[in-house]
């Protein structure tokens, strides 16, 4: 009986350690991915601010596709105005809608303006 209890306790301990390890690996991967998204956004935003829209596009697109609302908003502006990309109101609106759905105030205002015209 004691041997069975010790085996059970060891098994529970092993399962606990394994679950903590898996959780830590996931968190590190998630943090690493977040850092990459932020890095892409920062690079793209710096180029965007310099009006180097074609160069900014791939960085902002990667960040936007990963769910970065400011990157989505900037892509919305780029497509809506044809800055560094082919002018496309529908695509610009779609990016603004994604950003607005996450609470991006600038995209909400832009959508409101689009709807009033």
C-alpha positions as CSV (number, residue, x, y, z in Angstrom):
1,X,0.0,0.0,0.0
2,X,2.8,2.4,0.9
3,X,4.6,1.6,-2.3
4,X,1.5,2.3,-4.3
5,X,1.0,5.7,-2.6
6,X,4.7,6.6,-3.2
7,X,4.3,5.7,-6.9
8,X,1.1,7.8,-7.1
9,X,2.8,10.8,-5.4
10,X,5.8,10.5,-7.8
11,X,3.5,10.3,-10.8
12,X,1.5,13.4,-9.6
13,X,4.7,15.3,-9.0
14,X,6.1,14.4,-12.5
15,X,2.8,15.5,-14.1
16,X,2.9,18.8,-12.2
17,X,6.5,19.5,-13.2
18,X,5.7,18.6,-16.8
19,X,2.7,21.0,-16.9
20,X,4.7,23.9,-15.4
21,X,7.5,23.3,-18.0
22,X,5.1,23.3,-20.9
23,X,3.4,26.4,-19.7
24,X,6.8,28.2,-19.4
25,X,7.8,27.2,-22.9
26,X,4.4,28.5,-24.3
27,X,4.8,31.8,-22.4
28,X,8.4,32.3,-23.8
29,X,7.2,31.5,-27.3
30,X,4.3,33.9,-26.9
31,X,6.6,36.7,-25.6
32,X,9.0,36.1,-28.4
33,X,6.3,36.3,-31.0
34,X,5.0,39.5,-29.3
35,X,8.5,41.0,-29.4
36,X,8.7,40.2,-33.1
37,X,5.3,41.8,-33.8
38,X,6.4,45.0,-31.9
39,X,9.7,45.0,-33.7
40,X,7.9,44.8,-37.1
41,X,5.5,47.6,-36.1
42,X,8.3,49.8,-34.9
43,X,10.4,49.4,-38.1
44,X,7.3,49.9,-40.2
45,X,6.1,53.0,-38.2
46,X,9.6,54.6,-38.5
47,X,9.5,54.2,-42.2
48,X,5.9,55.3,-42.4
49,X,6.8,58.5,-40.5
50,X,9.5,59.2,-43.0
51,X,6.9,58.7,-45.8
52,X,8.8,55.7,-47.1
53,X,5.5,53.8,-47.5
54,X,6.7,51.1,-49.9
55,X,9.5,50.1,-47.4
56,X,7.1,50.4,-44.4
57,X,4.5,48.1,-46.0
58,X,6.0,44.6,-45.4
59,X,6.7,45.4,-41.7
60,X,3.3,46.9,-41.1
61,X,1.6,44.1,-42.9
62,X,3.3,41.4,-40.7
63,X,2.4,43.3,-37.6
64,X,-1.2,43.9,-38.8
65,X,-1.7,40.3,-39.7
66,X,-0.6,39.3,-36.2
67,X,-3.3,41.6,-34.8
68,X,-1.5,44.8,-34.1
69,X,-4.2,47.5,-34.2
70,X,-2.0,50.5,-34.9
71,X,-0.4,48.6,-37.8
72,X,-3.8,47.8,-39.1
73,X,-4.8,51.4,-38.8
74,X,-1.7,52.5,-40.7
75,X,-2.3,50.0,-43.5
76,X,-5.9,51.3,-43.7
77,X,-4.5,54.8,-44.3
78,X,-2.0,53.5,-46.8
79,X,-4.6,51.6,-48.9
80,X,-7.2,54.3,-48.6
81,X,-4.8,57.0,-49.8
82,X,-2.7,54.9,-52.1
83,X,0.5,55.6,-50.2
84,X,3.1,53.0,-51.2
85,X,0.4,50.5,-52.3
86,X,-2.2,50.4,-55.0
87,X,-5.1,52.7,-54.0
88,X,-8.0,50.6,-52.8
89,X,-10.8,52.0,-50.6
90,X,-12.2,48.6,-49.8
91,X,-8.9,47.2,-48.6
92,X,-8.3,50.4,-46.6
93,X,-11.7,50.2,-45.0
94,X,-11.2,46.5,-44.2
95,X,-8.0,47.3,-42.3
96,X,-9.7,50.1,-40.5
97,X,-12.5,47.8,-39.5
98,X,-10.1,45.3,-38.0
99,X,-8.3,48.1,-36.0
100,X,-11.6,49.6,-34.9
101,X,-12.8,46.2,-33.7
102,X,-9.9,46.3,-31.3
103,X,-10.7,49.7,-30.0
104,X,-8.4,51.8,-32.3
105,X,-9.9,55.3,-31.9
106,X,-8.3,56.7,-35.1
107,X,-9.8,54.0,-37.2
108,X,-13.2,54.4,-35.6
109,X,-13.1,58.1,-36.5
110,X,-12.0,57.3,-40.1
111,X,-14.8,54.8,-40.5
112,X,-17.3,57.3,-39.2
113,X,-16.1,59.8,-41.8
114,X,-16.3,57.1,-44.5
115,X,-19.9,56.3,-43.6
116,X,-20.9,60.0,-43.5
117,X,-19.9,60.5,-47.2
